Amino acid sequence: MARMLQKLFAALIIALVPALLLTACSLPFGEDDAADNEAVSASGGNGEIPGVLLDNPGAAPDFTLIDHEGEPMSLSDLDGQIVAIFFGYTGCPDICPMTLGYMAQASEALGDDASEVAYLLVTVDPEQDDPDRLAQYISRIDAPITALTGDRADLEQVWDDYDITVERRDRDNGGYLIDHSGQVWIVDQNGDLVMFMPMGADGDDLTAALQSLLDQEG
């Protein structure tokens, strides 16, 4: 009887996994990696900023990709600014538009300090997301977001550097979804990768994290 229940439970889990991925196309930051850093609650429960602070912050891995205007752009071009980096794609049904909306919320909330923060969307779907498609996509978002694409090989290196999981999932109708990590990486004014906002953090949390870094600079 016990073995039968175990088999039934295993079959239920296997059946549920595709459905769970379909309703949320993003995968969270790896648990092992998050455990190596200091988790901070969304409410700032430890008296610090919301998000996950890195124990050993260091220089953010630089990269050069193509922006939504068709021009090359490097992360190092943004030295002196805080940079929030999100990995997503234009066909994402849920976490991507929501996260970009949080970026727009933060940009508005920061007021006069908004120009001190840059927001990047790095595609996880280079086959579809060319500069024109990215430009059309971000034009619908009221925020100064730069969208980036490039050759798959170049993007795969960036995904790896920022611990981004990217998995294509074909659908019965011939289309596909891409399951991808949903954290927002934050680079400080010195070019150091200092923290990330995990899935579940909202626009208020992102605003608080960015404002805290701006206050430190002041």
N, C-alpha and C positions, 0 to 999 in steps of 0.2 A: 504493500500500500504506500509506504514511504517513498519507494523508488518511483512509483507511478506519479505521485504528487510532484516529485522533483522534475520528472520529465515534462509534466504539464506546465510547471512554472517556467522551465527553460524555453518551452515552445511559445509561451505567452510573451516572454521577453523578446525573443527573436521576432515575433510578429509585430511587436510594438515599436521596435527601433526605427524601421523605415517611416512609420507614421510620425514619430517624434521629430525626425530629421526634416520631414516634409513641412511640418508646421513652423519650424524655425530653422532656416537654412544655415545657421551659423553654429560652429562648435566653440565651446568656451576655451579660454586659456588653459593649457595643460595643468592638471592638478599638482603634478610633481614640481613643475616650475614655480607655480604660485606658492607652494609650501615653502620654497626656499627664500621667499621674500616676506616682508612685513605686511600682513593684510590689515586694512583700515576700513572700518564700517562706513557705509554711505552717509551716516549721520555724524561721522567724525568722532566716533565713540572714544577714541584714545586721545582726543584733544588735538589731533592733527588733521591734515587735509584728507578728504575722501579719496579712495583709490588704493592701489597696492604700491608701496614704496620699494624700490630695489635696494637690497642690502649693499651691493657694490656698484653704484652707478659709475658709468664710464662713457667715453665718447660714443655717440650714436653711430652705428654703421652708416657710412656715407653711401650714396647711390646717385646715379644719373639716369633719368628716364625722360620720356617725352610728355610734355604737358598738353592740356586740352586745346592749346593754340598751335600745337605742332612744333613747339620749340623745346630744345633740351633744357632740363632743369636738374640741378643737384640739390641734395639736402643741405650741403654746405653753403649754398647760395643764401640760405636763410639764417646764417650765423647772426646772433644778436637778438633774434626773436625766439619766443617760445613756439614750439611746433607740436600740434596734435595730429597724429598719423592714424588713419583708419584704413583697413583693407576690405574692399567690397567690390561690387559690380553693378552695372546698370539694370540687370535683369533680376536682381535680388528682390523678393517680395516682401520682406519684413524688416530684418535688423538693419539693413543698409539705409533705407530712407529714414528710419527712426533715429539712427545714430547721427546722420547728417542734419536732421532736425535739431538734435541736441547741440550740435556745433553752431547752428544758426542761433539757437537760444542763448548760448554762451556768448557769442559774438555781440549780440544785442545787449546782453546784461552787463558786459564789461565796459560799455560806454566809451569814454575817452581813451581807455587803455586797449580798446579792441585792435588797434593797428599794431600792437606789440605781439600779437599772436597770429600765427599762420596755421591754416588747416589744410591737410592733404588727404585726398582719397586716392589710394593706390589700387588699381584694378587687380582682381584675381581671375579675370576672364579676358585675356588679351586678344583672343580670336574674334571676339565681338566688340570689345571696347576700344575702338580707334579714337583719335582725338575728336573727330566731329561728333561721334555718339556721346562721348564724355562731356563735350561742351554743351550739347543740347540737354543732357541730363542735369548738370549742375546749374544751368540757367534757371531752372525751376526752384532753386533753393536760395533764399535770401541770406546768403552768407558768402564771405570771401574765400571760397574753397577752391583749391587748385587740384584738378584731377590728373592723374599720371598713368601712362601706359608704356609699352615697350615690347621688345622681343621677349618671348616666353623664357628663354634662357636667362636673360637679365632679370626678369621679374622673379623667377624661381630662386635666384640668389638672394634677392631682397626678402622674399617670403621666409627663406631659411634664416637669414640674419635676424629677422624679427619674430622668429618662432611662430609663423603663421601656417596653419594647416589648410590645405586646399584640396578638396576632393570633388570631382565632377560626378553627378548622379543623373543618369539618363532616365527620361520619363517615357511612359508607354505611348504618348502622343507624338513622340519624335523630338520633343524639346529636352531641356535639361535644367537642373539646378546645380549650384555649386555650394557645397558645405564648406564653411570657412570660419576661422577664428574671428571672434567679435570684439576683442579688446581695442582700446584706443591708447596707443603709445604716446607718451609726452616727453619731449626733449626740451631741456631748459635753455636759458639765454646763452649758456656757455657751450652748448652743443652736446651736453651730456644726457644720456637716456636715464631718466630718474624715476619714472613710475609708469604705471598703466592703469586705465580705468577698465574694470572688468565688465562683462555683461551684467546688466542689472543696475549699473550706475546710470543716472539720468542727466538731464541738462543742468539741473541745479548742482549736482555733484561735480560735473565737468567745470562749471563756472567757478565753484569754490576751489577746485584744484588749481585752475589757471590763475585765479586771483591771488592765491597763496604764493605762487611763484613770482607773480608780479610784485607783490608786497616785499618779498625777500630781496628783489633787485633794488627796490626803493630804499 
